[in-house]
Amino acid sequence: MNKITQVEAVQAELVKIIGTEAAKKVANLKGKELEEIYNLVFQQASYYDVLPKEITAKDVIQEIYFMVHNELFRTFEPEEADDFLIQRLGILAELLGIEWEELEE
């Protein structure tokens, strides 16, 4: 199976909305530039009242289930799959009020 990176996956989805050139630029943003773009998009979504609803524990569990059930994990590099799960489990723990400590390697 062909493995793709997180950047490639994001870029593939962005192309559907903003075109190839812009998608490539946005998918590769890091640090302060990424933060600025995120804030601008958040402001725009707020203005047009299309902000996503607040995430629930059920949403997190459904996302994990969807990724595993549809075998999307197999498209991730091992480190990206680990990062995804750790991030989602951290969100889930926070939503459930459980103290979470990331595992150190």
C-alpha positions, -999 to +999 in steps of 0.1 A: +000+000+000+013+035-009+020+055+022+015+093+023+026+119+047+003+141+068+013+171+046+003+152+014-030+141+030-038+177+040-027+190+006-049+165-013-080+177+006-071+214+003-068+210-035-105+203-037-112+237-021-085+262-029-066+248-059-032+232-063-008+261-058-026+275-027-030+240-013+007+233-016+016+265+002-010+260+031-002+223+036+035+232+041+031+261+065+047+258+099+051+279+130+040+315+131+027+315+095+005+285+102-008+302+134-016+334+114-035+315+087-054+295+113-064+326+132-076+343+099-097+312+089-111+310+124-121+347+122-137+342+088-156+311+100-168+330+131-180+360+109-200+336+087-212+316+117-198+283+104-175+274+133-175+237+141-195+227+171-177+220+203-160+186+201-174+158+223-160+125+236-183+107+211-169+128+182-133+117+192-143+080+195-161+081+162-131+097+145-108+071+158-132+043+148-136+058+113-098+060+108-093+024+119-124+009+103-117+025+069-081+015+071-069+051+067-042+044+094-024+023+068-018+054+047+000+070+076+037+066+084+040+048+118+051+080+136+021+099+122-003+072+132+012+073+168+009+111+169-027+109+157-037+084+184-018+101+211-034+135+202-069+120+201-065+101+233-052+133+250-083+151+238-106+123+249-089+123+284-093+160+287-130+158+277-136+130+303-116+149+330-089+122+332-053+133+339-032+123+308+005+118+307+020+112+273+043+081+272+079+089+269+100+068+246 
